[in-house]
Amino acid sequence: VCLTCCSRESMLRINQICHKNGIKFFTGDVFGYHGYMFADLGEHEFVEEKPKVAKVSAGVEDGPEVKRARLEQAETTMVKK
């Protein structure tokens, strides 16, 4: 359910109904240069992209391992939450 241009009381009442029934709820409005947006998604899953950190051997400050770690392109992994 998406709402705009509603009173605060209407938004709260409709959000409570949606929340009780497991329905996703979005509302928002704009006032000149300012605005807001609210989303009640209940329980939901999403994926977050996390960069992998290159591991370097302990005690090695310079050498092939360090140079290879610097040259490898940054890898990312997707984490489901």
Backbone as JSON, one array per atom type, in Angstrom:
{
  "sequence": "VCLTCCSRESMLRINQICHKNGIKFFTGDVFGYHGYMFADLGEHEFVEEKPKVAKVSAGVEDGPEVKRARLEQAETTMVKK",
  "N": [[0.85, -1.17, 0.0], [0.61, 2.19, -0.87], [0.77, 5.49, 0.21], [0.1, 8.98, -0.14], [-0.07, 12.48, 0.62], [-1.8, 12.4, 2.9], [-3.47, 12.63, 6.09], [-1.8, 12.54, 9.29], [-3.08, 10.87, 11.14], [-4.62, 9.2, 9.47], [-2.57, 7.88, 8.09], [-1.32, 6.47, 10.21], [-3.43, 4.79, 11.06], [-3.96, 3.24, 8.73], [-1.44, 2.1, 8.36], [-1.28, 0.48, 10.67], [-3.3, -1.39, 10.14], [-2.26, -2.59, 7.8], [0.16, -3.6, 8.83], [-0.72, -5.51, 10.72], [-1.8, -7.38, 8.99], [0.31, -8.26, 7.47], [1.06, -6.77, 5.22], [2.99, -4.82, 3.06], [3.89, -1.4, 3.56], [4.02, 1.9, 2.42], [4.65, 5.37, 2.71], [4.62, 8.9, 2.1], [5.54, 12.37, 1.51], [5.92, 15.65, 0.08], [7.11, 18.87, 0.81], [7.66, 21.63, -0.58], [11.04, 22.2, -0.58], [11.51, 20.21, 1.21], [10.86, 16.91, 2.42], [9.49, 13.64, 3.17], [9.73, 10.09, 3.71], [8.37, 6.97, 4.51], [8.62, 3.55, 5.31], [7.11, 0.52, 6.08], [8.03, -2.56, 6.2], [7.69, -4.87, 7.51], [8.77, -8.15, 8.3], [11.47, -8.92, 6.25], [13.65, -9.98, 3.6], [16.92, -9.13, 2.46], [19.71, -8.29, 0.32], [23.07, -7.64, 0.9], [25.94, -6.0, -0.25], [29.24, -6.82, 0.35], [32.63, -5.88, 0.67], [35.42, -8.03, -0.01], [38.2, -8.69, 2.04], [41.59, -8.55, 1.39], [43.89, -10.94, 2.47], [46.98, -10.83, 4.11], [50.07, -12.36, 4.79], [51.15, -12.65, 8.16], [53.69, -10.6, 9.55], [54.98, -10.09, 7.18], [56.02, -7.42, 5.46], [56.72, -6.43, 3.01], [56.9, -7.72, -0.21], [56.21, -10.5, -2.46], [53.59, -11.41, -1.73], [52.33, -9.17, -0.58], [52.45, -7.33, -2.7], [50.88, -8.68, -4.6], [48.42, -8.7, -3.27], [47.87, -6.0, -3.28], [47.6, -5.52, -6.02], [45.47, -7.13, -6.89], [42.13, -6.91, -7.94], [39.45, -5.38, -6.17], [37.3, -7.58, -4.6], [33.91, -8.52, -4.2], [31.32, -9.78, -2.08], [28.07, -11.18, -1.82], [25.78, -10.83, 0.76], [23.16, -12.37, 2.28], [20.52, -11.2, 4.23]],
  "CA": [[0.0, 0.0, 0.0], [1.36, 3.45, -0.96], [-0.05, 6.66, 0.52], [0.67, 10.33, -0.17], [-1.03, 13.57, 0.89], [-2.79, 11.97, 3.9], [-3.24, 13.13, 7.45], [-1.02, 11.64, 10.14], [-4.0, 9.9, 11.73], [-4.95, 8.23, 8.42], [-1.38, 7.07, 7.86], [-1.14, 5.55, 11.34], [-4.51, 3.79, 11.05], [-3.77, 2.34, 7.6], [-0.23, 1.33, 8.62], [-1.6, -0.55, 11.66], [-4.06, -2.44, 9.44], [-1.31, -3.29, 6.93], [1.13, -4.32, 9.66], [-1.41, -6.68, 11.29], [-2.1, -8.34, 7.93], [1.53, -8.61, 6.74], [1.09, -6.04, 3.96], [4.01, -3.78, 3.05], [3.28, -0.07, 3.6], [4.89, 3.03, 2.09], [3.98, 6.67, 2.7], [5.55, 10.02, 1.98], [5.0, 13.62, 1.01], [6.92, 16.68, -0.18], [6.68, 20.22, 1.15], [8.69, 22.5, -1.14], [12.34, 21.55, -0.64], [11.6, 19.18, 2.24], [9.92, 15.82, 2.27], [9.76, 12.47, 3.98], [9.28, 8.8, 3.21], [8.35, 5.95, 5.55], [8.28, 2.21, 4.81], [6.96, -0.56, 7.06], [8.11, -3.76, 5.39], [7.57, -6.05, 8.36], [9.96, -8.98, 8.14], [11.82, -9.05, 4.84], [15.04, -10.35, 3.33], [17.6, -8.28, 1.5], [21.08, -8.69, 0.05], [24.02, -6.55, 1.1], [27.22, -6.25, -0.91], [30.35, -6.57, 1.27], [33.94, -6.1, 0.02], [36.31, -9.02, 0.58], [39.46, -8.1, 2.46], [42.74, -9.39, 1.0], [44.68, -11.32, 3.64], [48.42, -10.82, 3.91], [50.73, -13.14, 5.83], [51.64, -11.86, 9.29], [55.12, -10.41, 9.6], [55.53, -9.76, 5.87], [55.67, -6.04, 5.16], [56.92, -6.19, 1.6], [57.22, -8.97, -0.87], [55.24, -10.89, -3.49], [52.21, -11.5, -1.22], [51.81, -7.82, -0.39], [52.25, -6.73, -4.02], [49.75, -9.35, -5.23], [47.21, -8.23, -2.58], [47.59, -4.63, -3.74], [47.25, -5.52, -7.43], [44.19, -7.8, -7.13], [40.97, -6.02, -7.9], [38.6, -5.58, -5.0], [36.21, -8.54, -4.81], [32.78, -8.34, -3.29], [30.47, -10.93, -1.85], [26.7, -10.81, -1.5], [25.37, -11.42, 2.02], [21.7, -12.34, 2.45], [20.14, -10.92, 5.61]],
  "C": [[0.9, 1.23, 0.0], [0.41, 4.61, -0.7], [0.76, 7.95, 0.34], [-0.45, 11.3, 0.17], [-2.13, 13.15, 1.86], [-2.47, 12.58, 5.25], [-2.45, 12.09, 8.23], [-1.9, 10.53, 10.72], [-4.37, 8.81, 10.71], [-3.77, 7.3, 8.15], [-1.19, 6.04, 8.96], [-2.18, 4.44, 11.32], [-4.29, 2.77, 9.93], [-2.51, 1.5, 7.79], [-0.51, 0.22, 9.63], [-2.36, -1.7, 11.01], [-3.12, -3.27, 8.55], [-0.35, -4.15, 7.74], [0.51, -5.6, 10.24], [-1.64, -7.78, 10.25], [-0.89, -8.7, 7.06], [1.64, -7.95, 5.38], [2.13, -4.93, 4.06], [3.35, -2.42, 2.87], [4.32, 0.99, 3.34], [4.07, 4.32, 2.16], [5.03, 7.77, 2.59], [4.84, 11.25, 1.46], [6.16, 14.59, 0.83], [6.31, 18.02, 0.14], [7.76, 21.17, 0.66], [9.99, 21.75, -1.29], [12.47, 20.39, 0.33], [10.55, 18.1, 2.0], [10.29, 14.68, 3.19], [9.23, 11.23, 3.27], [9.37, 7.81, 4.35], [7.94, 4.64, 4.92], [8.2, 1.26, 5.99], [6.89, -1.84, 6.25], [7.94, -5.03, 6.21], [8.87, -6.84, 8.31], [10.22, -9.14, 6.65], [13.29, -9.43, 4.73], [15.62, -9.37, 2.32], [19.03, -8.76, 1.35], [21.96, -7.46, 0.18], [25.34, -6.93, 0.46], [28.35, -5.86, 0.04], [31.67, -6.81, 0.53], [34.73, -7.18, 0.76], [37.63, -8.34, 0.91], [40.58, -9.07, 2.09], [43.57, -9.67, 2.24], [46.16, -11.37, 3.24], [49.04, -11.58, 5.07], [51.27, -12.22, 6.91], [53.15, -11.77, 9.23], [55.75, -10.07, 8.25], [55.06, -8.36, 5.51], [55.85, -5.71, 3.69], [57.34, -7.51, 0.97], [56.12, -9.32, -1.86], [53.79, -10.94, -2.99], [51.57, -10.13, -1.09], [51.53, -7.18, -1.74], [51.05, -7.35, -4.72], [48.43, -8.88, -4.59], [46.84, -6.83, -3.05], [47.09, -4.61, -5.18], [45.9, -6.17, -7.71], [43.06, -6.79, -7.03], [40.11, -6.37, -6.7], [37.45, -6.53, -5.38], [35.11, -8.23, -3.82], [32.02, -9.65, -3.18], [29.09, -10.44, -1.45], [26.27, -11.56, -0.24], [23.86, -11.25, 2.16], [21.38, -12.15, 3.92], [18.65, -10.96, 5.75]]
}
